[in-house]
């Protein structure tokens, strides 16, 4: 890809605080204790509503503390949890958000009172949706592409190469890893094509990784039978 370093620059990260998710986040920020600082990342569908299209609605706003603090008590105290409204804050942890490991490099960070809020780039939000990819998630892909023209299939292949470890088998006692299955489904429904995960994502990623190790890339097929 000739412009691989610049193709993600279509996102300005301007936040629409008047959108439903923005208004809810403002309420949450104002409810937090004022005698200390907080660092919070917003993930899930909310960043797409706030920075791409306010019509991309979701029932919840997913957040986690960058310091891995449990924010549940603050959400409940502010009555912004699930039992108090149709639109609510859903607190999680950093491990809840699986995406490109370099996502922070292109995220947008803003200061709101004593809270530093981080909003991942839409590309990284979309990658995170491959864990589930229900009808709402597919709609988000389609709407982002419709509004911005991105990501193209080639751009998203490159992003998934950088997130290649998402395609590893699940740990014992963990739910099955649906990323391979969901990626194939995404290609059929959003890019109207088939994708060969080994050829298009896994092998190029491992080749780049081994070059970084100073090794000559060997064959991959034996190591990738789970795909």
Secondary structure per residue as TSV (DSSP state, phi and psi in degrees):
chain	resnum	aa	ss	phi	psi
A	1	X	-	360.0	119.8
A	2	X	T	-65.8	-35.9
A	3	X	T	-110.1	35.7
A	4	X	T	-61.6	-27.7
A	5	X	T	-77.2	-20.6
A	6	X	T	-116.3	-7.0
A	7	X	G	-68.8	-18.1
A	8	X	G	-85.1	2.5
A	9	X	G	-75.6	-0.3
A	10	X	G	-68.3	-16.1
A	11	X	-	-95.2	121.3
A	12	X	-	-88.5	-23.2
A	13	X	-	77.7	12.0
A	14	X	-	-67.6	131.8
A	15	X	-	-103.7	129.7
A	16	X	-	-92.3	93.5
A	17	X	T	-71.7	-11.6
A	18	X	T	-84.5	-11.2
A	19	X	S	-66.0	156.4
A	20	X	H	-52.3	-44.1
A	21	X	H	-65.3	-35.5
A	22	X	H	-66.4	-41.8
A	23	X	H	-65.1	-39.5
A	24	X	H	-66.7	-42.3
A	25	X	H	-61.8	-39.8
A	26	X	H	-60.3	-42.7
A	27	X	H	-61.3	-42.6
A	28	X	H	-64.8	-45.9
A	29	X	H	-58.6	-44.7
A	30	X	H	-69.4	-21.4
A	31	X	H	-82.9	-15.8
A	32	X	S	-73.9	150.6
A	33	X	-	-54.4	137.3
A	34	X	T	-88.0	-5.1
A	35	X	T	-92.6	11.9
A	36	X	S	-155.0	167.8
A	37	X	-	-101.5	157.2
A	38	X	E	-132.5	147.9
A	39	X	E	-125.6	115.8
A	40	X	E	-130.4	134.8
A	41	X	E	-105.3	137.5
A	42	X	E	-106.0	125.3
A	43	X	E	-132.5	-159.7
A	44	X	T	71.6	-146.3
A	45	X	T	-84.7	-21.4
A	46	X	H	-55.9	-44.5
A	47	X	H	-60.5	-29.7
A	48	X	H	-69.8	-40.9
A	49	X	H	-63.1	-39.7
A	50	X	H	-78.3	-27.0
A	51	X	H	-123.5	-9.1
A	52	X	T	-121.4	-55.5
A	53	X	-	-154.6	113.5
A	54	X	T	-65.7	-11.8
A	55	X	T	-79.6	-8.9
A	56	X	-	-80.3	85.3
A	57	X	-	-88.2	153.3
A	58	X	-	-149.1	152.2
A	59	X	S	-74.9	-20.8
A	60	X	E	-133.2	161.4
A	61	X	E	-117.4	110.1
A	62	X	E	-82.2	131.8
A	63	X	E	-138.5	158.9
A	64	X	E	-146.8	155.5
A	65	X	E	-80.4	130.7
A	66	X	T	-64.6	-18.1
A	67	X	T	-97.2	10.4
A	68	X	-	60.0	31.4
A	69	X	-	-82.0	143.3
A	70	X	-	-77.0	114.1
A	71	X	-	-94.1	3.5
A	72	X	H	-57.6	-44.2
A	73	X	H	-62.7	-37.7
A	74	X	H	-66.5	-39.0
A	75	X	H	-65.8	-44.8
A	76	X	H	-65.1	-43.6
A	77	X	H	-60.1	-33.1
A	78	X	T	-84.2	-2.4
A	79	X	T	57.6	41.2
A	80	X	-	-113.1	17.9
A	81	X	S	-88.1	179.9
A	82	X	G	-61.6	-32.3
A	83	X	G	-80.9	-6.7
A	84	X	G	-108.7	3.0
A	85	X	-	-179.4	162.6
A	86	X	S	-72.8	-26.6
A	87	X	S	-113.4	125.3
A	88	X	E	-144.8	165.2
A	89	X	E	-90.3	131.9
A	90	X	E	-114.7	100.6
A	91	X	E	-78.0	140.8
A	92	X	E	-138.0	-155.5
A	93	X	-	-131.9	166.9
A	94	X	G	-54.7	-36.7
A	95	X	G	-67.7	-14.4
A	96	X	G	-71.4	-20.0
A	97	X	-	-107.8	104.6
A	98	X	-	-105.7	119.6
A	99	X	S	-159.9	-162.4
A	100	X	-	-57.4	128.0
A	101	X	T	-62.6	-17.8
A	102	X	T	-98.8	21.3
A	103	X	G	-60.3	-31.1
A	104	X	G	-66.5	-22.9
A	105	X	G	-65.6	-25.5
A	106	X	G	-120.7	12.9
A	107	X	-	-73.8	160.8
A	108	X	E	-105.1	129.1
A	109	X	E	-117.1	131.2
A	110	X	E	-131.0	152.8
A	111	X	E	-100.7	128.6
A	112	X	E	-130.6	98.7
A	113	X	T	63.7	-128.2
A	114	X	T	-96.2	19.2
A	115	X	E	-119.0	127.0
A	116	X	E	-93.0	117.5
A	117	X	E	-107.4	132.6
A	118	X	E	-114.5	132.6
A	119	X	E	-120.9	113.1
A	120	X	-	-64.4	155.1
A	121	X	-	-61.0	145.2
A	122	X	H	-52.2	-34.9
A	123	X	H	-58.2	-41.9
A	124	X	H	-75.7	-30.6
A	125	X	H	-64.5	-44.3
A	126	X	H	-65.3	-39.4
A	127	X	H	-58.8	-42.6
A	128	X	H	-61.9	-23.9
A	129	X	G	-75.6	-13.3
A	130	X	G	-68.2	-16.1
A	131	X	G	-67.1	-29.0
A	132	X	T	-119.7	-58.1
A	133	X	-	52.1	58.1
A	134	X	-	-85.6	-173.4
A	135	X	H	-59.5	-38.2
A	136	X	H	-64.2	-37.6
A	137	X	H	-69.7	-40.1
A	138	X	H	-62.6	-39.3
A	139	X	H	-61.9	-39.1
A	140	X	H	-62.5	-44.8
A	141	X	H	-55.8	-51.2
A	142	X	H	-63.5	-39.6
A	143	X	H	-70.8	-40.7
A	144	X	H	-61.4	-43.4
A	145	X	H	-64.5	-40.5
A	146	X	H	-64.1	-42.5
A	147	X	H	-76.7	-39.9
A	148	X	H	-108.5	-20.1
A	149	X	-	82.0	5.1
A	150	X	-	-135.4	154.1
A	151	X	-	-82.4	148.7
A	152	X	-	-76.9	168.9
A	153	X	H	-59.5	-41.5
A	154	X	H	-68.0	-38.6
A	155	X	H	-63.1	-42.6
A	156	X	H	-72.4	-31.5
A	157	X	H	-58.6	-46.3
A	158	X	H	-62.3	-41.0
A	159	X	H	-62.6	-40.9
A	160	X	H	-71.1	-29.6
A	161	X	H	-60.6	-40.4
A	162	X	H	-72.5	-16.5
A	163	X	T	-111.7	31.4
A	164	X	G	-58.0	-29.3
A	165	X	G	-68.2	-12.6
A	166	X	G	-65.6	-17.2
A	167	X	G	-94.6	5.1
A	168	X	S	-73.3	157.9
A	169	X	-	-61.3	153.5
A	170	X	-	-69.3	155.4
A	171	X	-	-68.8	162.8
A	172	X	T	-57.9	140.7
A	173	X	T	70.2	2.9
A	174	X	S	-94.6	152.6
A	175	X	-	-58.3	149.5
A	176	X	-	-56.4	144.4
A	177	X	-	-74.8	114.3
A	178	X	-	-96.9	2.3
A	179	X	H	-59.0	-44.7
A	180	X	H	-59.8	-48.9
A	181	X	H	-61.8	-44.0
A	182	X	H	-70.0	-31.6
A	183	X	H	-66.3	-42.2
A	184	X	H	-61.5	-41.6
A	185	X	H	-64.6	-42.5
A	186	X	H	-58.3	-45.2
A	187	X	H	-61.7	-40.1
A	188	X	H	-67.4	-42.5
A	189	X	H	-89.5	-30.4
A	190	X	H	-104.5	-34.1
A	191	X	S	-106.0	-4.0
A	192	X	S	54.6	47.0
A	193	X	S	-156.2	171.2
A	194	X	-	-100.2	154.1
A	195	X	-	-129.4	139.1
A	196	X	-	-100.0	104.8
A	197	X	H	-61.6	-39.3
A	198	X	I	-65.2	-49.0
A	199	X	I	-72.8	-41.6
A	200	X	I	-90.9	-22.9
A	201	X	I	-124.9	-56.2
A	202	X	I	-66.0	-52.8
A	203	X	H	-63.4	-45.0
A	204	X	H	-61.8	-36.1
A	205	X	H	-67.1	-45.4
A	206	X	H	-67.0	-34.8
A	207	X	H	-61.1	-46.0
A	208	X	H	-65.3	-39.3
A	209	X	H	-63.1	-43.1
A	210	X	H	-71.0	-34.1
A	211	X	H	-61.6	-39.2
A	212	X	H	-63.4	-28.6
A	213	X	T	-82.7	-5.0
A	214	X	T	78.9	22.4
A	215	X	-	-108.0	156.1
A	216	X	-	-86.3	122.5
A	217	X	-	-61.0	125.5
A	218	X	-	-87.0	-167.8
A	219	X	-	-69.1	154.1
A	220	X	-	-112.9	-19.5
A	221	X	G	-60.6	-38.3
A	222	X	G	-64.2	-31.0
A	223	X	G	-85.0	-7.4
A	224	X	G	-121.4	29.0
A	225	X	T	-66.3	-22.4
A	226	X	T	-69.6	-17.6
A	227	X	-	-80.9	360.0
